[in-house]
């Protein structure tokens, strides 16, 4: 701190004592004169769409709705002036590569749009395709960059891992003697956030969008579960659709409508230097994530920002009503270590005058992904908010797909990673949000190791056996708030933690033990976090028959695996449905889908249908007793006959004390899922121990390796709204004879025309590599896809993965096409031979 004070003593104004300050905006495009062009005088009484918020995402949505022909039906409301709040001080980095193919495509579209938006609108955007270089200080970071290069190639992006010396050629001021390597992405770039807003607005207004500034939204009107209007400080507007692009205020606006918009603002820091020799307008973006810092050119100097590991949440007393073009106090003590890191990486900075510190708010979400889509609580209320300091990069693609979603009343593609329906209600808790959003910023530049777990806001939701699991040495992870055992210590260690890395992590031998124990003996899995719904009433059977692709007209006690498909034939969810009686069914799906699945079924319900849909997830613990010796245990616990003849696969029976036993498996072995009333779960577990005192638990890591080895699909990984049962090898779960069902026409058309991709299992020929998922699939030296799921198959003795194979020539993918190729999987730049199969690796028959 003393060194920082000495270095900075002659460069900065004293820190003010007020919470926020008005910035010196000499480095930012001014708004006031330009915005007068966009402002209308008379607020209309009615509009088809009202967009709330004039930041970069609100303007992107307006622009794209206008491009789709809706411009004259759209009104945009801004509480102050366009780009106020967070957009105006955004650093403007535009990277293309993201964690998924869909998100990468959206960001790639953003770069393409920025490159032509100025020509289209006549308004500069500040876009420059200068490329980006990310440096590695450690071997682990270099491994990650090599894996990133492989993922980029699988997604169709140019990327190259280069030596430190080659990195210096791209960035001459870079110190490289302590570096291991770097990743060069030539298509990345930068833009100027305020200019981008003006360009979007100009393009939107030219097609009829009406803009109104200095108008606050005070409420949302609803009718029959849908938006009917927006209340403002200047009067009410009747509308069919409201779009919440409120940025910092999006959560507050959501509450007006009874909608959960989980985000929380944090302080985000950067500095701007005076011009530096060796820096020009085409200087690439440079990131040094091991030091938590980034750089871009700004007015001949450098803009250097950070995602510091000790992030600071903002607005502990709420957001001031007059907050617009304001910043927080400078905090050199907090930012000092980051500046020290910057001067280590760019030594010339130590002799360069710094023009200004910018400390402004940015909104972060609980999982570091933005919130997009129609809300599950209120129809026709859409959200685009919480961009985790990547708004300029993400806004074009997010605005485009949200506009398509609004116009078509359906998402144009799989957007699950950013879909607002991924959140459960608890995520809107103030304390949880503050802690989790702060952690999201703090880990922004950490290496995203496989199996990484967030730590804040835990534990929250617990199984009735939580303390038994804990006493048994469980290492817990968290999903949708549930504490779930990932693996168990074999040495009696309490609360063991993952040791992260890209090779075999510390839990690998524990997973192997649990995996083989399940294959050879028996294991107890706590699967309480499963989503569980009851569908009950006179029309329950016909409803499920209509929205499911498999046959629901089955005897009581029968379990049916099925997909619920969209109109394109893709999976909205996959689930098991158990018929409890003539007019009662239980629907079970995976943990993370509770909000989405409930929303989907409610949306599919016709006004004329009479049934009740109830979430009973918390009413039952689920204990999965799996393995060849599972029958022996259950036969001693109850008087029920568990033989194949009396208890065949795919059936369910009550076995006493309100417990339902369902013979079904997700691990590929004989076993039963036991649905136990929550209040007797512990006593039932004690009964199991009486029968088998050495009964061992297994965790979700073992479930994952077991199901991948068997070839069982996971929604959100191997199947999604963009994949059909035919493409994913689940055609057996489609009953063509039962008559019409939602998505049947699209599926039938695909069946007749042929498949353009097929889910394929890959078995590594060597036991050395450990795939994690996302690795490129190479067929005859051409990339044809990437692994959607992967794990080490402990029974088969090597890595196993699944992924979709496409024909690089654009043709159909037949079983013969799969068999004819020579396949490799690329891990961190190295190729490994694999065998391809349309069946599972373990017990394919």
ZAMARGU-4260 file (C-alpha; in steps of 0.2 Angstrom, whole numbers, plus 5000, padded with zeros to 4 digits):
<rodrens>
0) 5000/5000/5000 | 5014/5012/5004 | 5022/5009/4987 | 5005/5012/4979 | 5004/5028/4988
5) 5021/5033/4983 | 5018/5029/4965 | 5001/5037/4964 | 5004/5052/4975 | 5006/5064/4961
10) 4993/5057/4949 | 4976/5057/4957 | 4964/5068/4966 | 4960/5064/4984 | 4947/5050/4987
15) 4930/5058/4991 | 4920/5053/5006 | 4903/5051/4997 | 4897/5034/4992 | 4897/5039/4973
20) 4905/5052/4963 | 4902/5061/4946 | 4916/5055/4934 | 4927/5064/4923 | 4920/5057/4907
25) 4933/5064/4895 | 4937/5047/4889 | 4919/5042/4885 | 4907/5047/4871 | 4895/5060/4877
30) 4876/5057/4877 | 4866/5072/4880 | 4867/5080/4863 | 4865/5064/4853 | 4851/5058/4864
35) 4840/5072/4860 | 4838/5065/4842 | 4830/5049/4850 | 4817/5056/4862 | 4799/5057/4858
40) 4787/5070/4866 | 4771/5061/4869 | 4770/5044/4878 | 4758/5033/4868 | 4744/5025/4877
45) 4747/5008/4869 | 4761/4998/4861 | 4764/4980/4857 | 4781/4979/4866 | 4788/4990/4879
50) 4806/4988/4882 | 4812/4994/4900 | 4830/5000/4900 | 4841/5009/4887 | 4857/5001/4890
55) 4866/4990/4877 | 4855/4975/4879 | 4839/4985/4878 | 4844/4994/4863 | 4850/4978/4855
60) 4833/4970/4858 | 4824/4986/4850 | 4836/4985/4835 | 4833/4967/4832 | 4814/4968/4834
65) 4814/4982/4821 | 4824/4971/4810 | 4810/4958/4811 | 4797/4971/4806 | 4790/4975/4823
70) 4798/4993/4824 | 4783/5003/4824 | 4775/4992/4838 | 4790/4995/4850 | 4792/5008/4864
75) 4808/5009/4874 | 4808/5018/4891 | 4824/5024/4899 | 4824/5030/4917 | 4838/5043/4913
80) 4848/5044/4897 | 4853/5030/4885 | 4868/5020/4891 | 4867/5026/4909 | 4869/5015/4924
85) 4882/5002/4919 | 4884/5002/4900 | 4892/5019/4898 | 4908/5014/4907 | 4909/4996/4900
90) 4927/4992/4895 | 4920/4985/4878 | 4930/4969/4876 | 4922/4958/4863 | 4928/4940/4864
95) 4920/4926/4854 | 4924/4910/4863 | 4912/4905/4876 | 4909/4888/4886 | 4896/4882/4874
100) 4893/4881/4855 | 4877/4891/4856 | 4885/4905/4866 | 4900/4906/4855 | 4889/4907/4840
105) 4880/4922/4848 | 4896/4931/4852 | 4903/4928/4835 | 4887/4936/4827 | 4891/4951/4838
110) 4908/4953/4830 | 4900/4952/4813 | 4886/4964/4817 | 4898/4977/4825 | 4909/4976/4809
115) 4894/4982/4798 | 4883/4992/4810 | 4892/5008/4807 | 4890/5007/4788 | 4872/5002/4791
120) 4867/5016/4803 | 4880/5030/4800 | 4885/5029/4818 | 4902/5024/4824 | 4903/5009/4836
125) 4922/5010/4839 | 4923/4992/4833 | 4941/4986/4829 | 4945/4967/4826 | 4962/4968/4835
130) 4962/4951/4841 | 4966/4945/4859 | 4981/4937/4868 | 4978/4927/4884 | 4994/4923/4894
135) 4998/4909/4905 | 5010/4910/4920 | 5007/4892/4926 | 5007/4875/4918 | 4989/4872/4923
140) 4984/4888/4914 | 4994/4883/4899 | 4985/4866/4899 | 4968/4876/4900 | 4973/4887/4885
145) 4978/4871/4875 | 4961/4864/4880 | 4953/4881/4875 | 4961/4880/4858 | 4954/4863/4855
150) 4937/4869/4860 | 4938/4884/4849 | 4942/4873/4834 | 4927/4862/4838 | 4917/4877/4838
155) 4924/4884/4822 | 4935/4898/4828 | 4953/4902/4824 | 4964/4899/4839 | 4982/4896/4841
160) 4993/4892/4857 | 5009/4902/4855 | 5026/4903/4864 | 5030/4918/4875 | 5041/4925/4862
165) 5028/4924/4849 | 5016/4932/4861 | 5028/4947/4863 | 5027/4949/4844 | 5008/4952/4846
170) 5010/4963/4861 | 5028/4971/4861 | 5026/4979/4879 | 5023/4962/4886 | 5035/4955/4899
175) 5037/4936/4895 | 5051/4929/4904 | 5039/4922/4917 | 5026/4915/4905 | 5023/4897/4900
180) 5014/4902/4884 | 4998/4911/4877 | 4983/4909/4867 | 4980/4920/4851 | 4962/4923/4845
185) 4963/4934/4829 | 4945/4937/4827 | 4942/4945/4844 | 4940/4964/4846 | 4934/4979/4855
190) 4920/4992/4854 | 4915/5008/4862 | 4899/5004/4873 | 4891/5022/4872 | 4894/5022/4853
195) 4886/5005/4851 | 4871/5010/4860 | 4869/5025/4849 | 4871/5014/4833 | 4858/5002/4839
200) 4846/5016/4844 | 4848/5025/4827 | 4845/5008/4818 | 4830/5005/4828 | 4822/5022/4827
205) 4825/5022/4808 | 4812/5008/4808 | 4799/5015/4819 | 4804/5011/4837 | 4799/5025/4849
210) 4812/5031/4862 | 4807/5040/4879 | 4820/5045/4891 | 4819/5052/4909 | 4803/5040/4912
215) 4803/5028/4927 | 4793/5012/4927 | 4783/5011/4943 | 4773/4995/4940 | 4768/4980/4929
220) 4749/4977/4925 | 4744/4959/4923 | 4728/4950/4917 | 4725/4931/4917 | 4743/4927/4921
225) 4751/4938/4907 | 4757/4956/4905 | 4744/4969/4901 | 4753/4985/4903 | 4767/4995/4911
230) 4765/5009/4923 | 4777/5024/4922 | 4780/5041/4930 | 4772/5049/4915 | 4757/5038/4913
235) 4752/5020/4909 | 4755/5011/4893 | 4744/4996/4888 | 4755/4982/4880 | 4755/4964/4875
240) 4774/4961/4880 | 4786/4969/4892 | 4805/4966/4891 | 4815/4969/4907 | 4832/4976/4901
245) 4834/4986/4917 | 4852/4982/4921 | 4855/4987/4939 | 4837/4989/4942 | 4831/4973/4933
250) 4828/4964/4949 | 4818/4978/4956 | 4808/4978/4940 | 4805/4960/4941 | 4798/4961/4959
255) 4785/4973/4952 | 4779/4959/4941 | 4782/4945/4954 | 4796/4938/4943 | 4813/4932/4950
260) 4828/4940/4942 | 4843/4935/4952 | 4857/4947/4950 | 4867/4959/4962 | 4879/4973/4957
265) 4897/4973/4962 | 4911/4986/4960 | 4921/4984/4945 | 4938/4993/4943 | 4948/4999/4929
270) 4961/5013/4926 | 4965/5023/4910 | 4982/5029/4906 | 4989/5043/4896 | 4996/5038/4879
275) 5010/5026/4879 | 5023/5023/4866 | 5021/5006/4858 | 5002/5006/4860 | 4991/5009/4845
280) 4972/5007/4839 | 4976/4989/4834 | 4985/4983/4849 | 4976/4967/4854 | 4966/4964/4870
285) 4978/4956/4882 | 4972/4946/4897 | 4983/4939/4911 | 4970/4929/4921 | 4983/4922/4933
290) 4985/4940/4939 | 4966/4944/4937 | 4969/4958/4925 | 4965/4963/4907 | 4971/4977/4895
295) 4965/4986/4879 | 4970/5001/4870 | 4961/5017/4874 | 4965/5034/4866 | 4983/5029/4863
300) 4985/5022/4881 | 4979/5007/4890 | 4963/5003/4899 | 4968/4990/4913 | 4954/4982/4923
305) 4953/4967/4935 | 4942/4954/4942 | 4950/4954/4959 | 4948/4938/4970 | 4942/4949/4984
310) 4927/4957/4975 | 4916/4970/4983 | 4897/4970/4982 | 4889/4986/4979 | 4875/4997/4985
315) 4873/4989/5003 | 4859/5002/5006 | 4851/5000/4989 | 4853/5009/4973 | 4851/5028/4974
320) 4836/5035/4963 | 4847/5047/4955 | 4861/5035/4950 | 4865/5037/4932 | 4882/5043/4925
325) 4890/5041/4942 | 4904/5030/4949 | 4910/5024/4966 | 4924/5031/4976 | 4941/5027/4970
330) 4949/5013/4981 | 4967/5012/4978 | 4970/5001/4993 | 4959/4988/4986 | 4965/4990/4968
335) 4983/4992/4972 | 4988/4973/4971 | 4980/4973/4954 | 4990/4988/4948 | 5006/4980/4955
340) 5002/4964/4944 | 4999/4976/4929 | 5016/4984/4931 | 5024/4967/4932 | 5016/4962/4916
345) 5018/4978/4907 | 5034/4986/4915 | 5032/5003/4905 | 5016/5006/4915 | 5027/5011/4930
350) 5033/5026/4921 | 5016/5031/4913 | 5004/5044/4920 | 4987/5037/4924 | 4972/5048/4919
355) 4958/5041/4929 | 4952/5026/4940 | 4934/5020/4935 | 4925/5011/4949 | 4907/5007/4943
360) 4894/4994/4946 | 4892/4979/4936 | 4878/4966/4938 | 4883/4948/4942 | 4872/4932/4943
365) 4873/4917/4955 | 4881/4906/4941 | 4890/4919/4931 | 4878/4917/4916 | 4866/4931/4910
370) 4847/4929/4912 | 4837/4928/4896 | 4820/4923/4891 | 4802/4923/4895 | 4799/4922/4914
375) 4790/4906/4921 | 4780/4917/4933 | 4772/4929/4921 | 4768/4926/4903 | 4774/4939/4890
380) 4786/4946/4903 | 4804/4944/4895 | 4821/4947/4904 | 4838/4951/4897 | 4849/4956/4912
385) 4864/4952/4923 | 4878/4951/4910 | 4892/4948/4922 | 4903/4962/4914 | 4901/4955/4896
390) 4886/4965/4890 | 4895/4973/4875 | 4901/4956/4869 | 4885/4947/4872 | 4871/4960/4868
395) 4870/4958/4849 | 4868/4939/4850 | 4857/4940/4866 | 4846/4954/4858 | 4844/4944/4842
400) 4838/4928/4850 | 4827/4937/4862 | 4819/4946/4848 | 4816/4930/4839 | 4809/4922/4854
405) 4797/4937/4856 | 4791/4936/4838 | 4789/4917/4837 | 4783/4915/4855 | 4797/4902/4857
410) 4816/4902/4859 | 4825/4899/4842 | 4838/4887/4849 | 4844/4879/4865 | 4848/4893/4877
415) 4847/4883/4893 | 4864/4890/4900 | 4857/4907/4900 | 4838/4903/4901 | 4830/4912/4916
420) 4821/4896/4920 | 4837/4888/4926 | 4834/4897/4943 | 4824/4891/4957 | 4815/4904/4969
425) 4828/4904/4983 | 4840/4912/4971 | 4831/4929/4974 | 4836/4929/4992 | 4846/4945/4997
430) 4859/4937/5007 | 4862/4922/4995 | 4863/4934/4980 | 4875/4946/4988 | 4887/4931/4992
435) 4885/4922/4976 | 4886/4936/4964 | 4902/4942/4973 | 4909/4925/4972 | 4905/4925/4953
440) 4915/4941/4950 | 4929/4934/4961 | 4932/4918/4951 | 4929/4926/4934 | 4947/4923/4929
445) 4950/4907/4939 | 4954/4892/4929 | 4937/4883/4927 | 4943/4866/4932 | 4932/4851/4929
450) 4920/4848/4943 | 4923/4865/4951 | 4910/4869/4965 | 4905/4886/4971 | 4906/4888/4989
455) 4895/4904/4994 | 4877/4903/5000 | 4879/4885/5006 | 4873/4873/5013 | 4855/4878/5009
460) 4843/4863/5004 | 4847/4846/5012 | 4842/4829/5011 | 4834/4820/5026 | 4850/4810/5026
465) 4862/4825/5025 | 4870/4822/5042 | 4872/4803/5039 | 4880/4807/5022 | 4892/4819/5030
470) 4896/4807/5044 | 4900/4794/5031 | 4913/4806/5023 | 4903/4814/5009 | 4911/4828/4998
475) 4897/4838/4994 | 4893/4848/4978 | 4878/4859/4975 | 4865/4859/4962 | 4849/4870/4962
480) 4853/4873/4980 | 4853/4855/4985 | 4868/4848/4994 | 4873/4832/4985 | 4887/4820/4989
485) 4899/4819/4974 | 4910/4806/4982 | 4915/4798/4999 | 4931/4797/5008 | 4938/4780/5011
490) 4949/4785/5026 | 4936/4792/5038 | 4940/4810/5033 | 4926/4822/5036 | 4921/4836/5024
495) 4934/4831/5010 | 4937/4843/4996 | 4941/4842/4978 | 4959/4845/4973 | 4957/4853/4956
500) 4966/4849/4940 | 4965/4842/4923 | 4972/4825/4926 | 4965/4813/4939 | 4959/4823/4954
505) 4960/4817/4972 | 4943/4809/4971 | 4947/4798/4956 | 4951/4782/4966 | 4936/4785/4977
510) 4925/4786/4962 | 4932/4770/4955 | 4928/4761/4971 | 4910/4767/4971 | 4909/4763/4952
515) 4915/4745/4954 | 4905/4742/4970 | 4889/4746/4960 | 4894/4735/4946 | 4899/4720/4957
520) 4889/4722/4973 | 4877/4736/4979 | 4878/4754/4982 | 4865/4767/4990 | 4864/4783/4981
525) 4854/4798/4989 | 4845/4805/4974 | 4833/4816/4984 | 4836/4831/4973 | 4826/4823/4958
530) 4812/4834/4953 | 4795/4826/4957 | 4778/4831/4951 | 4761/4824/4953 | 4749/4826/4938
535) 4731/4822/4945 | 4714/4824/4938 | 4701/4818/4925 | 4712/4824/4910 | 4729/4820/4917
540) 4731/4804/4906 | 4726/4813/4890 | 4737/4828/4894 | 4752/4818/4897 | 4748/4807/4881
545) 4747/4823/4871 | 4764/4831/4877 | 4774/4815/4878 | 4782/4805/4863 | 4780/4788/4872
550) 4764/4780/4876 | 4756/4785/4893 | 4741/4774/4891 | 4749/4760/4902 | 4743/4750/4917
555) 4744/4757/4934 | 4761/4754/4941 | 4770/4755/4924 | 4785/4767/4922 | 4788/4775/4905
560) 4804/4784/4900 | 4799/4798/4888 | 4803/4814/4881 | 4792/4830/4880 | 4796/4838/4864
565) 4795/4855/4856 | 4787/4858/4839 | 4804/4855/4831 | 4805/4838/4839 | 4818/4843/4851
570) 4819/4838/4869 | 4811/4851/4881 | 4814/4838/4895 | 4816/4819/4897 | 4808/4811/4912
575) 4801/4795/4919 | 4782/4795/4921 | 4774/4782/4933 | 4756/4779/4932 | 4749/4779/4950
580) 4731/4776/4946 | 4718/4779/4932 | 4720/4798/4934 | 4736/4801/4944 | 4754/4801/4938
585) 4771/4805/4945 | 4784/4814/4933 | 4802/4813/4938 | 4816/4823/4930 | 4833/4829/4934
590) 4838/4841/4948 | 4841/4857/4938 | 4825/4857/4928 | 4812/4860/4942 | 4807/4877/4936
595) 4808/4874/4918 | 4798/4857/4918 | 4785/4865/4929 | 4784/4880/4917 | 4784/4869/4901
600) 4769/4858/4908 | 4759/4873/4913 | 4762/4881/4896 | 4756/4865/4887 | 4740/4864/4898
605) 4724/4869/4888 | 4711/4879/4896 | 4699/4865/4894 | 4709/4852/4903 | 4705/4848/4921
610) 4720/4842/4931 | 4731/4848/4945 | 4750/4849/4943 | 4760/4849/4960 | 4778/4850/4964
615) 4781/4837/4977 | 4800/4837/4976 | 4803/4841/4995 | 4790/4828/5000 | 4800/4812/4996
620) 4818/4807/4999 | 4824/4796/4984 | 4836/4782/4989 | 4843/4773/4974 | 4848/4755/4979
625) 4859/4749/4964 | 4869/4734/4960 | 4867/4715/4957 | 4864/4712/4976 | 4851/4725/4978
630) 4836/4713/4977 | 4844/4702/4992 | 4843/4718/5003 | 4825/4723/4998 | 4818/4706/5000
635) 4824/4706/5019 | 4817/4724/5022 | 4799/4720/5017 | 4788/4705/5013 | 4786/4711/4994
640) 4792/4698/4981 | 4806/4707/4971 | 4808/4693/4958 | 4808/4697/4940 | 4791/4688/4938
645) 4783/4699/4952 | 4793/4715/4950 | 4798/4716/4932 | 4809/4731/4925 | 4799/4747/4922
650) 4786/4744/4936 | 4783/4752/4952 | 4775/4746/4968 | 4771/4752/4986 | 4781/4742/4998
655) 4774/4748/5015 | 4775/4764/5026 | 4771/4775/5011 | 4787/4770/5002 | 4786/4767/4983
660) 4799/4756/4975 | 4802/4759/4956 | 4813/4746/4947 | 4822/4758/4935 | 4841/4762/4934
665) 4852/4776/4928 | 4868/4766/4931 | 4865/4751/4921 | 4862/4738/4935 | 4848/4729/4944
670) 4841/4742/4956 | 4826/4751/4963 | 4823/4770/4966 | 4815/4771/4983 | 4803/4786/4985
675) 4802/4788/5004 | 4791/4800/5013 | 4804/4813/5020 | 4799/4811/5038 | 4803/4792/5038
680) 4819/4793/5027 | 4831/4791/5042 | 4822/4776/5050 | 4821/4767/5033 | 4839/4770/5031
685) 4842/4762/5048 | 4832/4747/5042 | 4843/4745/5027 | 4858/4745/5038 | 4851/4732/5050
690) 4850/4721/5034 | 4867/4726/5028 | 4878/4734/5041 | 4892/4738/5028 | 4880/4746/5015
695) 4890/4759/5007 | 4885/4776/4999 | 4890/4781/4982 | 4891/4799/4975 | 4886/4808/4959
700) 4903/4807/4951 | 4901/4788/4951 | 4883/4790/4944 | 4890/4800/4930 | 4904/4788/4926
705) 4892/4773/4927 | 4879/4781/4916 | 4892/4787/4903 | 4899/4769/4902 | 4882/4762/4899
710) 4877/4776/4886 | 4863/4784/4896 | 4860/4802/4890 | 4859/4817/4902 | 4848/4832/4897
715) 4858/4848/4895 | 4873/4838/4890 | 4868/4825/4877 | 4850/4830/4873 | 4843/4847/4872
720) 4829/4857/4863 | 4840/4856/4848 | 4842/4837/4848 | 4828/4824/4844 | 4825/4806/4850
725) 4831/4800/4833 | 4847/4810/4833 | 4851/4805/4851 | 4848/4786/4848 | 4832/4787/4859
730) 4820/4782/4845 | 4814/4767/4856 | 4806/4780/4867 | 4795/4786/4853 | 4778/4777/4851
735) 4772/4780/4833 | 4757/4770/4835 | 4748/4780/4849 | 4743/4794/4837 | 4747/4812/4838
740) 4759/4820/4850 | 4767/4837/4852 | 4782/4837/4840 | 4777/4822/4830 | 4776/4830/4813
745) 4794/4837/4814 | 4800/4820/4820 | 4791/4810/4807 | 4798/4822/4794 | 4816/4819/4800
750) 4813/4800/4801 | 4808/4801/4782 | 4822/4813/4776 | 4837/4806/4787 | 4848/4812/4801
755) 4861/4826/4799 | 4870/4821/4816 | 4870/4806/4827 | 4875/4803/4845 | 4889/4791/4846
760) 4899/4783/4860 | 4918/4784/4859 | 4929/4772/4869 | 4948/4777/4871 | 4960/4764/4865
765) 4973/4770/4879 | 4969/4770/4897 | 4980/4786/4899 | 4969/4800/4893 | 4955/4807/4904
770) 4942/4816/4895 | 4930/4829/4903 | 4919/4834/4889 | 4920/4847/4876 | 4934/4839/4867
775) 4934/4839/4848 | 4929/4823/4838 | 4940/4820/4823 | 4935/4809/4809 | 4947/4805/4795
780) 4957/4821/4800 | 4941/4833/4800 | 4933/4840/4816 | 4915/4833/4815 | 4909/4837/4833
785) 4914/4837/4851 | 4911/4827/4867 | 4895/4831/4876 | 4898/4820/4891 | 4914/4811/4896
790) 4922/4801/4910 | 4933/4787/4914 | 4924/4770/4912 | 4931/4760/4927 | 4924/4744/4921
795) 4930/4745/4903 | 4946/4752/4909 | 4948/4768/4898 | 4940/4785/4895 | 4922/4785/4887
800) 4913/4799/4879 | 4898/4803/4869 | 4895/4816/4856 | 4886/4821/4840 | 4895/4816/4824
805) 4890/4827/4809 | 4895/4825/4791 | 4908/4838/4786 | 4901/4838/4768 | 4884/4842/4775
810) 4876/4825/4770 | 4867/4813/4780 | 4874/4803/4795 | 4870/4785/4793 | 4876/4770/4804
815) 4887/4765/4789 | 4894/4783/4789 | 4899/4781/4808 | 4906/4764/4806 | 4917/4769/4790
820) 4927/4783/4799 | 4943/4783/4808 | 4941/4793/4824 | 4952/4802/4837 | 4948/4814/4851
825) 4959/4829/4854 | 4964/4833/4872 | 4974/4849/4875 | 4981/4848/4857 | 4985/4830/4857
830) 4975/4817/4848 | 4970/4800/4855 | 4963/4785/4845 | 4945/4780/4849 | 4933/4767/4844
835) 4916/4773/4839 | 4899/4764/4842 | 4881/4768/4842 | 4879/4757/4858 | 4885/4760/4875
840) 4903/4754/4880 | 4896/4743/4895 | 4884/4729/4892 | 4877/4736/4876 | 4864/4722/4874
</rodrens>
